Amino acid sequence: MARPRIQMWTWTLCALWVCVSQALTGPQYMVTFPAVLEAESETKLCASLMQPNETLHMTVTLMSNHLNKTLLQRTAKEDFHDCVHFMTPAVANEELQNVEVKVQGNTFYSRESKKVLIKAHRPMSFVQTDKPIYLPGQKGKHDPNNNRVGQWLNETSNGKVLVRAYHLNSEAREGTYKVIVSIGEDKIEHSFTVEKYVLPKFEATLNVSEEVSIGSQEISATVCAKYTYGQPVPGSATVKMCRPLYRYLYGSDLEDEELTPPCTTEIKQIFGLLPVKKATYIPYQVEDSTECLHVRPKRSIMPYPGRDIDDAHTVLKNVGLKMATNLLIQIPTCLQYRGREYHHNQYGIHYRYNTYPMAGMDTVRLAMAPAGPAGPVGMGYGKTASQDDPSPIQTVRTFFPETWIWDLVDVGSSGTKNVSLTVPDTITTWETETFCLSHEGFGLAPRKEVTVFQPFFLDLTLPYSIVRGEEFELKATVFNYQSSCIMIQVTPALSSDYTLTPLSGNQYTSCLCGNERKTLSWTMNPTALGVVNVTATAEAVTSAVSCNNEVVQVPDRGRIDKVTKSLIVKAEGVEKTDTHNWLLCPKGATLKEETELQLPADVIEGSARAVVSVLGDILGRALKNLDGLLRMPYGCGEQNMALLAPNIYILQYLKNTEQLTPAIKEKAFNFLSSGYQRQLNYKHQDGAFSTFGAGTGNTWLTAFVLRSFAKAKSFIYIDPKKIKESRTWLEAKQRENGCFQQSGKLFNNRMKGGVSDEVTLTAYITAAFLEMNVSAKNPVVKQSLSCLKESVSDFSNTYTTALMAYVFSLAGDMETRALLLNHLDTVAIKRGGFFHWSHKSAETASLSVEITSYVLMAKLSASPSIDELGYASSIVRWLTRQQNYYGGFSSTQDTVVALQALALYATLVYSPQGSSTVKVQAPSEQLTFNVNQDNKLLYQERILQDVTGKFSLEVQGTACTSVQITQLYNVPPPATSSAFSLEIVVEVNSTRGTRPKVTLKFKVQYNGKESNTNMVILDIQILSGFVPDSESLRRLKGAVLVDRVEEKDGGVQVYLQELPQAIPIFYTLELRQEIPVQNLKPAVVKIYDYYQPSDHAETDYIYHAKA
């Protein structure tokens, strides 16, 4: 296969003669005009006549096939130079026309014609984003991998400004994005950057001389630190001076090579070929034994880098002008000199070059460096600075303010408009960028700055989160940037959510003179759980007491500053959730249910709470929590799909039942767009997807993505090229027997069993193709169905049997479907009107939910009868009982498949009529809910006064209702676990006067029955007042079996590929204290199998401060 060739160098030798014969007699003329004209625009043409010896008539005409237009007519008998303006005619598309110049007298005649290109008129377009840099998750379209993540088609601005917004997901790749606007055949690109940054409170600048004498005894540097509102920052600075290391280049032998005959050269060795500046006391040696080809220039002009040699023809050509003239001008002759060609591959060879014109030369001096002897090389290039080049300008990005105003204002015919705005609370400086658009044109206003400031202000310092029972020092710092002294009084707001105790020595009413700050503190003890708002007020008050012999002043404006910040207060231990679900369809009668709520003996006091919720739709709970169906991390490709796919099924259901409102549509579309954009992070160039975007492509995940993207394209933009690439990659994995080759690992190792993994995988991929409406007669699908039929009679794996029943239902093979469903009915677990299936008798709920969902879809995917719908209702009753508080299930795959099955069922049994009343009788209260067609999707929730006791439900009416009672409580971490063992050693490093550092050493081990686990999550809560050390996090990301490390909600989540059985694995994480906390409570660490969450272990750790 031929490889792409890269030209190593191309040198151009140009010979140019420009002669105007001094002996030439008679008239001479020149007419210049643009080589390319824009239709319906004003254009300039210039004409000159020199040395006329009689009266001459000059005519310039623009000529086309359908119309001639005279541009200039002039009669003269003396020299003249004249420029005229003319309107270019309209054209539908690009069109070549001719400019004819005719000069005529009694004895002189000249006629010359030049071609010009007239381009159709296209409006000028500009693209502007509200800021140059965005955080992942903000509004901001190709991403850094050149994936098209969104588009708008057939948009019109109605002659004004078109404004569109796009939500970047929180996992958006950092890098440069492009907004590409296509108008006809024209394209306009605008770039913006996505990167994670923290808006700084101040900026620091360093000024130092660029050059220092070698004999200098010291180097002077000036460091300046200012807040964003211009005031100085008190503190200390550390300045380091470093010397750069020298580098060297090395080239090896090269055989004699023929270049372009008759030039040949022989390269023996090259060491160096890079500039070296001598540094005192630094010994160095440069060896250079290069033999080069030397050629004497034949012409007298030899340009060197930094000199430009131009000629009249080149000058006019470079600015896009053509000329018609009878002056004697010889066009430059260019000789092409080609060097050796290299093939492109992974090896790199870099060379430097200078670009300069070469006139009057036909030979040059070459210095060639050999490539490596191993073979193919790639090429990179840069530009070296010439002696006259200025030093490079270094630009340092210091601060990019968040957007405040992004608005369009109609100023009317007057051209002015006053707009009243309220500035944000941020004390900073804002920059304005303003443009205006009218029929007269486009204008940009000079930048202006708006500084938001106040005489004094207050700031609160508190941790991100704290555990109930802990205490910390709440600090309030007051800044005074007036020139005069003020008397300030700082008062915290009272609250039942926490107690504040004044610290001795703090004067909460005190003097604060100009450019001073003062910090006041209280001991804070939160008593309520959840998000607690902490508020404090600073006020400049009148006082008869003088400050520094000054009379205190009270500002006319800004006398009071009030600040509120939030604090998350968590309960001790581990949160547990117990749910009790009912799907009740009274059909005009009255249905009653009873249950009893209990709490474990070790429940943490005060942590328990209970809620009851009612919905008129079995998908309503999931609809409420589209972005949080599970309380689990979503940091890999398969988990992200668990966010995206349920949105598709719920949208399809709402659309098919005509319940899709604009508000739901916007919410779900945003989630879909975000999920699509995030999923592209895990895509390979060949179309495959993998768990973390690296390594081997995963067939299971690629099929999952493919089936989801194919359905999502009816709601949001999905690049069809991506679907095609993934489908092609999957089809290439099919073996001759029709089965699909496994690439990557199965997500859940419990899916393995008596049937080959390839059969399960083939069934899944075939289902993906059939859900995409690929015909069962398609060669790929036909072969895969043939592969599956070979294993139809093997019932050793219930999961595979259920999946194949769904596949043959989609394929329309009723005979095979009936065979599989009949067997599944014999192994169904039927208790009290609830039907479900399990792979093993002791199987966990996660896989049982998935198997049961496939059976349900098999029943419903082939025009179900009344009996089959009745059978399906018993399955649905069991499935809805497994739902968690958020509308999902145990893990990602069971949530995706179950919601797909429930959406299919809900679509088939949907009725636009009916209403019901739900009564909930608790030990000390009775609650009533009404469900009708207007509020069936409304999530109705009430907090129960009773956390334990007997509860009864009564539903009366004609509409089905979904009722859930949920208990949430905390318990201490369990002491033992059979599947995992987790041990933590805490080491403390603290010295007097410094804040302590804590090193956590983890020992994790899998003790289960499988040879290895699925993906494992190590979920580490952080002690209150501490934060993970950034360097320690970086090291942890490179540890054995670690695929990803996330900081989220004040904790650290470590994704492990898997854990082998009975082999201990060790990890280390360092924490540093930011805010001291008293009565510190233990922090919990949990490890669990992502796809079997019941396999888990938990423990806690604590840091004991030294006295």
SULLIN-V581221 format. One line per field, one symbol per residue. ss: DSSP state (@ for helix, = for strand, . for the rest). psi: psi as a letter, one per 30 degrees, with the letter a starting at -180 (. if undefined). burial: 1 if it has 24 or more other ideal C-beta (glycine too) atoms within 12 Angstrom, else 0. A space follows every 10 residues. Layout:
# SULLIN-V581221
ss: ???
psi: ???
burial: ???
This chain:
# SULLIN-V581221
ss: ....===..= ========.. .......=== ====.===.. .========= .....===== ===....=== ======...= =======... ....====== ====....== =========. .......... ..==....=. .=.....=.. .......... ......=... ....====== ===..===== ====...... .=======.. .......... =======... .=........ .........= =.....==.. ...==....= =......... .......... ..=....... .......... .@@@@@@@.. =====...== ========.. ===....=== ===.....=. .....=.... .......=== ===....... .......... .......... .......... ........== ==..====.. ====...=== =....===== =...===... ========== .....===== ==.....=== ==......== ==...===== ======...= ========== =.....=..= .........= ========== ...======= =====....= =======... ..=.....== =====....@ @@@@...... ......@@@@ @@@@@@@@@@ @@@@@@.... .@@@@@@@@@ @@@@@@@@@@ @@=.....=. ........@@ @@@@@@@@@@ @@.......@ @@@@@@@@@@ @..=.....= ........@@ @.....@@@@ @@@@@@@@@@ @.......@@ @@@@@@@@@. .......@@@ @@@@@@@@@@ @..@@@@@@@ @@@@@@..== =..===.... ....@@@@@@ @@@@@@@@@@ .....@@@@@ @@@@@@@@@@ @......... .@@@@@@@@@ @@@@@@@@@. .....===== ==..====== =........= ===.....== =======..= ========== =........= =========. ......==== ======.... .=...===== =....===.@ @@@@@@@... .=======.. ======...= =...====== ===...==.. ..=======. .========= =......
psi: kklkkkkelj kkkkkkkjkj kffkllkklk kklkfkkkkh lklkkkkkkk hkglkkjkkk kjklffkkkk ekkkklglkl kkklklkklk leakkklkjk kkkkaefkkk kkkkklkjkk kklkkkkklf lfklkkflk. fkafggkjfl lkkhkkfhgb kkklkkkklf gkkkaklkjj kkjbfkkkkk klkklklkkl flkkkkklkf kkkfgkflkk kkkkkklfgf llkkalkkkk kkkkkkllkk klkklkkkcj kgkllkkdlk kchkkkkkkk gjklkjkjhk klkkkkkflf kjklkfkkjl leeeeeefgg klkjlgkjkk kkkkkkjkak klkkaflkkk lllkklljkh kfllkkjkkl llffbkllkl laklklefkl kkkkkkkekj klkekilkkj faffglkkkk lkllfkjakk kkjkllkaff akkkkkklkj kkllellkkk jllellkkfl lljkkjkkkj glflkljkkk kkkkkfflkk kkkkfkjfjl kjlkhllkkl llkkjkflla kkkkklkkkj lkkfkljhgk kkljkelhfk kkkkllkkjl llakklkkkj kkjkjfhfak kklklkklkl fgkkkffklk lkkklgkfge eeeehfghfk illhgleeee ffeeeeeeee eeeeefghgj leeeeeeeee eeeeeeeeff fgklfgflkl egglakkjee eeeeeeeeee efffelkkjf eeeeeeeeee efgklfgflk kkkllkejff flbfkkeeee eeeeeeeeee fggkkffkee eeeeeeeeff gefjgfjeee eeeeeeefee fgieeeeeee eeeeefgkjj khgkkllkel eglleeeeee eeeeeeeeef giikleeeee eeeeeeeeef ffkafffabe aeeeeeeeee eeeeeeeegk kgllllkkkj jleglkkkkk kaffgffkjj kkkkekflak kkkkkkagkk kkkkkkkklk llkkelkeel kkkkkkkkjk lkflklkkkk jkjkkkgafl fllakkkjjj kkkkfllkke eeeeeefglk gkekkkkkhg lkkkkkelkl kgjkkklkkk kkkekkklhk lkkkkkklke fiffjlkkal llkjkk.
burial: 0000010110 1011110000 0000001111 1111101110 0010111111 0100011111 1110000010 1101010000 0100010110 1000101111 1110000101 0101011111 0000101111 1111110111 1110101111 1000000000 0000011111 1110011110 1000000000 0111000000 0011000000 0000000000 0000001110 1000000000 0000000000 1000000000 0010101001 0010000000 0000000001 0000000000 0010000000 1110010000 1111111010 0100001011 0100000010 1000001110 1001010111 1000001010 0000000000 0000000011 1110000000 0000000000 0000011111 0010001000 0000000000 0011111111 1111111111 1111111111 1101111111 1100001101 0000000111 1110011111 1111110110 0111111111 1000001000 0110100111 1110101111 1111111111 1111110000 1010101010 0011001111 1111111111 1111111011 1111111111 1111111111 1111001010 0001001111 1111111111 1111001111 1110001111 1111111111 1100111110 0110111011 1011000111 1111111111 1110111111 1111111111 1101010001 1011111110 1100101111 1111111111 1010011011 1011101110 0001111110 0011111111 1111111111 1101000100 1111111111 1111111111 1111111111 1111111111 0001111111 1100001010 1100011111 1101011100 1111111111 1111111111 1110001011 1111010100 0000011111 0111111101 0111111111 1111111110 0110011010 1111111101 1111111110 0000101111 1111111001 1111111111 1111111111 1110000
